[in-house]
Each structure stands twice: as structure tokens, then as C-alpha cells.
Amino acid sequence: MELIDELRQMERYLSTREVMQLISVRRTTLCAWVRAGKISAIRIGKGYLFDPHILAGWLAEREAGSRSPRRAA
């Protein structure tokens, strides 16, 4: 099953560590994306929780964007 489909079936929020492992990014990158508003998260103490359904949508958008043809600058 594809990661996006798995996320859409989850019924609990994901920790920062879980999201880091799922999408293979470092903590600094993930936290920078959250602070920049590129990805949605809920601040809990010193960490974040991520809604798997929102994360699935975010990944689907990024995946669709990588498939679209790029224009020459």
C-alpha cells in the first residue's frame, strides 16, 4: 500500500519522529517547514503532532507538483 493511502487510513496523530521517518527528512527541515507554513502541525510542548490526513494531502500535492512539466525560465 502506498504511503499516502496508509496515512489516509490512520486514526491517530503522528509525532515529529514518526513523520521524519516516513518522509525521510531531518528534524530541522521538518520544523522549518512547519514554521514557514509549508506543512500543518499542532504544537505540543516542545514538539509537534501531525494529522495524518492533512499530511497525506500535503504529500499528494507535492507528488502531483513533481509530475507536472516544468517550464524553462
N, C-alpha and C positions, 0 to 999 in steps of 0.2 A: 504494500500500500504506500502511496506517495505521502511525503511529509505533510503537505497541505491538507490532504484528506484525513490524516491521523489527527492533526491539530483541530480540525472542524468537529471531530467526534469527542474530543476531550471535554470533561466537565469540571475541571479544576484549573485554577490559575497556575502559571509556571513561574519558577524562581529565575533570578538572573542567571544563575549557574546552569539551569536546565536549558534556557534559551541560548546561552553561549555555546553549549554542546550541540544543540540541534542545528544551529545555523553556522557553526564554526567561526565564531568571532571572539575577540578578546573582550574582557570586561570593559576596558577603557573605550573601545569602539562602541559597544552596545550602550553604555551610559552616555556617551557623546551623542549618539543618535536620539536617545530619549530627551536629553537636554535641548537638542536642536529641533525637537518636534517631529522628527522623521519617523519615529515609531512610538506608539502609545503604551504607557505603563502607569501603574499605580505606585506611588512612593510609600513604602512601609519601613519606618525607621531609617536605616542606612542603605536599604536595598530597594528593589523594585519587584512588583509582581506583574505578570503579563497575561492578558486574556488570550487564550489560545485561538479563539475565533477571530479576534482582531489581528493577531499575529498571522494567521492563515491568509486573511485578506491582504495584509501588507506584503507577504511573500508572493502571493498570486500577482499583485500589481507589479512587483519588481521582476517577476518571471516574464510577465507579458511585455514589459518595457524592454527587456533584453532580447526579445524576439522581433521587435519592430525594427524595420530597416533604419539605418542611421543616415542622416543627410550629411553631405560634405559641407564643411564650414566655409 
